[in-house]
Amino acid sequence: MYLKIKILLTSLLLLSLNTIAQSVTNINAKDYGFEPNTKQVEITTYNIDNDSAVALEISSYSFNNEGNIESYEHRNKQNKSWEKEKNIYKKGKLHKRTCKHTNSTLNKKHYYTYDDNGNLINEQIRLNNGNTNTVKFEYKNNLLHKVSSSTNESITTYHYSQKGHLFKKVYSKKGTDKTNVISNHFYLEDKEIFSYTAPKNHYKAHIYNENVYIGFELMDDERIKSRLDRGIQRFNKEAPKDNLPFNLQKHCNQTWQFYNKNLDKAVPFEIKIHKYKKDASGNNIKYAEALVNIKTKTITSISFYKTTFKNNNVVGSTAFDSKAFSEFNEDIKFINIP
C-alpha cells in the first residue's frame, strides 16, 4: 500500500488551532511549502489522457539569499500563454512587484508602503489601463488586524489567540444583490481547515494528509449542521485562550473518520496526492503531485518538481516518471470518493 494514511491536519468538525501570523509581503519558500534553503523550484505539469502524458504547463519559483520570492514564471504550452512576476526588495522589504502577461492588458505593478515599525500599510496596484486599486492594512498589537480593498470593496479581519496564533479570518463583501456576504475561515497551523459562508451557511472542509489533500463541501443536513455549529461555538470560545482540548493529530484523525463515514453528505471539490524524496538532511521534499478527476476517479494531471537548494544540491526532476504514475494509480484506490 503506497498511500500512508498518516493524518497531519484537517477540517474543523471537532475544532482546533495554532497558527502564527506571518509577514504580508515577504513571502518566502516556506510559505509555498518549500524548504527555507530553497534556491529554485521548477515544475512541469503533464496532462493525463488514456494513460498518455503530454507536458501542459511549466512553472518556476526563484528565491533570493534571504529566502524571499524573487521571481515567478508560468507558461502554458497548449495555448502559448505566459505570465511573469518580478519582485524588488529594499532594506529587506518588498518594494515593487511587476506582473507581465501574454495579454498586455493584464499587466500591472504593485507598490508597497510601510510604517515606522516595518509593517505594510498600503499596497497600490497600477493597472495597464491607467486605473489604480488600493489595499490598506491595519494592525493591533503589532499583528495584522484588517485588510481593506478598493477593488471589490472587501474587508478581511484577522483574529488571534492570546499567544498570537491566527485562528480565524472573516471575509466580508457586497454580493451581486447588494447583501453583505460574510465568510468565516478557521485556521490550524497555517492551514485553512474549515469555512462557512453566511447567510446561506455554505460549509467547506479541508483534509491535509502527509500524502493526500481533500477539499470537500458538506450537503445541507440538519444533524451535521447542528454538530458543526456546536464545534464552531466551542472553537470560538477556546481558540482565543489557546485552550483547545485536543492536539492536531487527534483532530485530524476524527475529521478523516467523519469524511469516510459520511460520504453521502460530503462532496469533494479537489483531491491531490503527493510524493516525496529525502534531501541530504533527511527532509521530505515534494517531487510529484497528482490531481484527481473526481467524476472519473482517475488521475487527470501530474506535476513533477525539481528543487535546487542554495548549496546547488538538487532533488527531483521535471521529467515524467512512469513509476510515480503507476504508484498514483494504486494510491487512488485507497481514497473514498463519493
C-alpha positions, 0 to 999 in steps of 0.5 A, spaced: 500 500 500 503 506 497 498 511 500 500 512 508 494 514 511 498 518 516 493 524 518 497 531 519 491 536 519 484 537 517 477 540 517 474 543 523 468 538 525 471 537 532 475 544 532 482 546 533 488 551 532 495 554 532 497 558 527 502 564 527 501 570 523 506 571 518 509 577 514 504 580 508 509 581 503 515 577 504 513 571 502 518 566 502 519 558 500 516 556 506 510 559 505 509 555 498 511 549 502 518 549 500 524 548 504 527 555 507 534 553 503 530 553 497 534 556 491 529 554 485 523 550 484 521 548 477 515 544 475 512 541 469 505 539 469 503 533 464 496 532 462 493 525 463 489 522 457 488 514 456 494 513 460 498 518 455 502 524 458 503 530 454 507 536 458 501 542 459 504 547 463 511 549 466 512 553 472 518 556 476 519 559 483 526 563 484 528 565 491 533 570 493 539 569 499 534 571 504 529 566 502 524 571 499 520 570 492 524 573 487 521 571 481 515 567 478 514 564 471 508 560 468 507 558 461 502 554 458 504 550 452 497 548 449 495 555 448 502 559 448 500 563 454 505 566 459 505 570 465 511 573 469 512 576 476 518 580 478 519 582 485 524 588 488 526 588 495 529 594 499 532 594 506 529 587 506 522 589 504 518 588 498 518 594 494 515 593 487 512 587 484 511 587 476 506 582 473 507 581 465 502 577 461 501 574 454 495 579 454 498 586 455 492 588 458 493 584 464 499 587 466 500 591 472 505 593 478 504 593 485 507 598 490 508 597 497 508 602 503 510 601 510 510 604 517 515 606 522 515 599 525 516 595 518 509 593 517 505 594 510 500 599 510 498 600 503 499 596 497 497 600 490 496 596 484 497 600 477 493 597 472 495 597 464 489 601 463 491 607 467 486 605 473 489 604 480 486 599 486 488 600 493 489 595 499 490 598 506 492 594 512 491 595 519 494 592 525 493 591 533 498 589 537 503 589 532 499 583 528 495 584 522 488 586 524 484 588 517 485 588 510 481 593 506 480 593 498 478 598 493 477 593 488 471 589 490 470 593 496 472 587 501 474 587 508 478 581 511 479 581 519 484 577 522 483 574 529 488 571 534 489 567 540 492 570 546 499 567 544 498 570 537 496 564 533 491 566 527 485 562 528 480 565 524 479 570 518 472 573 516 471 575 509 466 580 508 463 583 501 457 586 497 454 580 493 451 581 486 444 583 490 447 588 494 447 583 501 453 583 505 456 576 504 460 574 510 465 568 510 468 565 516 475 561 515 478 557 521 485 556 521 490 550 524 497 551 523 497 555 517 492 551 514 485 553 512 481 547 515 474 549 515 469 555 512 462 557 512 459 562 508 453 566 511 447 567 510 446 561 506 451 557 511 455 554 505 460 549 509 467 547 506 472 542 509 479 541 508 483 534 509 491 535 509 494 528 509 502 527 509 500 524 502 493 526 500 489 533 500 481 533 500 477 539 499 470 537 500 463 541 501 458 538 506 450 537 503 445 541 507 443 536 513 440 538 519 444 533 524 451 535 521 449 542 521 447 542 528 454 538 530 458 543 526 455 549 529 456 546 536 464 545 534 464 552 531 461 555 538 466 551 542 472 553 537 470 560 538 470 560 545 477 556 546 481 558 540 482 565 543 485 562 550 489 557 546 485 552 550 483 547 545 482 540 548 485 536 543 492 536 539 492 536 531 493 529 530 487 527 534 483 532 530 485 530 524 484 523 525 476 524 527 475 529 521 478 523 516 473 518 520 467 523 519 469 524 511 469 516 510 463 515 514 459 520 511 460 520 504 453 521 502 453 528 505 460 530 503 462 532 496 469 533 494 471 539 490 479 537 489 483 531 491 491 531 490 496 526 492 503 527 493 510 524 493 516 525 496 524 524 496 529 525 502 534 531 501 541 530 504 538 532 511 533 527 511 527 532 509 521 530 505 521 534 499 515 534 494 517 531 487 510 529 484 503 531 485 497 528 482 490 531 481 484 527 481 478 527 476 473 526 481 467 524 476 472 519 473 476 517 479 482 517 475 488 521 475 487 527 470 494 531 471 501 530 474 506 535 476 513 533 477 518 538 481 525 539 481 528 543 487 535 546 487 537 548 494 542 554 495 548 549 496 546 547 488 544 540 491 538 538 487 532 533 488 527 531 483 526 532 476 521 535 471 521 529 467 515 524 467 516 518 471 512 512 469 513 509 476 510 515 480 504 514 475 503 507 476 504 508 484 498 514 483 494 509 480 494 504 486 494 510 491 487 512 488 484 506 490 485 507 497 481 514 497 473 514 498 470 518 493 463 519 493 
